[in-house]
Amino acid sequence: MRTHLRAGIAIYNAGEYHAAHDAWEAHWLDLDSRTDDEQFLHGLIQFTAAVYHATTRNWSGAAGLADSAGEYLDELPPTYRGVDVADVRSELATLARDPEVVERRHPLALTHEGRELALGDLRFEATAVAADVFAEEYGYDEQLVETATGYAREDLSDDVASSPFVTLLFDFVREPENRGIVLQRLGEHTDRRRSRDDDVSGLFDEG
């Protein structure tokens, strides 16, 4: 859960309010209802949706979701899973009363373990989650990102000194203005890796 939680927080803090929930949703759907973790993620998902609707000037939608999100988070302690839930509840109360507040100041930044996370703070696995989220959000080749992530994990497992897959996945997440060219380079490396694997496949099988 920690990996997906951190990925979603960093995505949200990057201003990607619509995309942030995708980092949490798959994990949330697997949880039993009414558990603390389910309530927590359900509340965070609705919180990001409330902020998104406020920033797109859907005032009634933002206020309604803020009320609902507050109910999901209401019984949790002030800090849960490293997140300052008390701050989130306070922001939700403000949005419920006055969703237009986002036009006068930035929405609340989320913290984890006392730190305001940015995309550049994420380690590899959380970066891989964020890469999947951004590929889906912006219509990039999701299969390519998934394949490149698999090669990156292989390189990390083999302790490869310098993996282009790891480097480019970090770039894909951290450099939104360059995602198109980064994905092109990932595709080139993926094609070469696949060709290399095909060249040695079966060489030692008995004929």
C-alpha positions, 0 to 999 in steps of 0.5 A, spaced: 500 500 500 505 504 501 508 504 494 501 506 491 499 511 496 506 515 495 505 515 488 498 518 488 500 523 493 506 525 488 501 525 482 496 529 486 501 534 488 504 535 481 497 538 480 494 532 476 488 531 481 484 527 476 490 522 475 491 521 482 486 517 484 488 511 479 494 510 483 490 508 489 483 505 486 486 498 484 488 497 491 482 500 494 477 495 490 481 489 493 479 491 500 474 489 504 469 495 505 468 499 512 476 497 514 480 503 516 484 502 509 478 502 505 475 508 508 482 511 508 483 510 500 475 511 499 476 518 502 482 520 499 479 518 492 473 522 493 478 528 496 482 528 489 475 528 486 473 534 490 479 538 488 479 536 481 471 539 480 473 545 484 479 547 479 474 545 473 469 550 477 464 544 478 462 548 485 456 543 486 460 537 485 466 539 489 462 541 495 458 534 495 464 530 494 467 534 499 462 532 504 462 525 502 470 524 503 469 527 510 464 522 512 469 516 510 475 520 513 471 522 519 473 516 524 480 515 522 486 518 527 489 525 525 495 521 522 494 515 518 498 511 514 503 517 515 498 522 512 496 528 515 488 526 515 486 532 520 489 537 515 485 533 509 479 533 513 480 541 514 481 542 507 474 538 505 470 542 510 473 548 507 471 546 500 464 543 502 463 551 505 466 554 499 469 550 493 471 557 490 477 557 495 481 554 490 481 560 485 484 564 491 489 559 493 492 553 491 489 546 494 492 543 500 498 539 498 498 532 501 504 530 505 507 523 507 511 522 514 511 529 514 514 531 507 510 534 501 512 529 496 514 530 489 514 526 483 522 526 484 522 523 491 519 517 488 523 510 488 522 506 482 516 502 484 512 508 486 515 511 479 513 505 476 506 506 478 506 513 476 508 511 469 502 507 468 497 512 471 500 517 466 500 513 460 493 511 461 491 518 463 494 521 457 493 516 452 500 513 451 502 506 449 500 502 456 503 496 453 510 499 452 510 502 459 508 495 462 514 492 458 519 497 459 517 496 467 518 489 466 525 490 463 527 495 468 525 490 474 530 485 470 535 490 470 535 492 477 534 484 480 541 483 476 544 489 479 545 492 472 550 498 473 546 503 468 539 501 465 536 505 460 529 502 462 530 505 469 532 512 467 527 513 462 521 511 466 524 516 471 524 521 466 517 519 463 514 521 470 518 527 472 519 530 465 511 531 463 514 536 457 518 530 454 514 524 455 513 523 448 520 523 446 522 519 452 516 514 450 519 514 443 526 512 446 523 507 451 520 504 445 527 503 441 530 500 447 524 495 448 525 493 441 532 492 441 532 488 448 526 484 445 530 482 439 536 480 443 532 476 447 529 473 441 536 471 438 538 467 444 532 464 445 532 456 444 539 456 443 541 451 448 534 447 447 535 440 445 534 439 437 
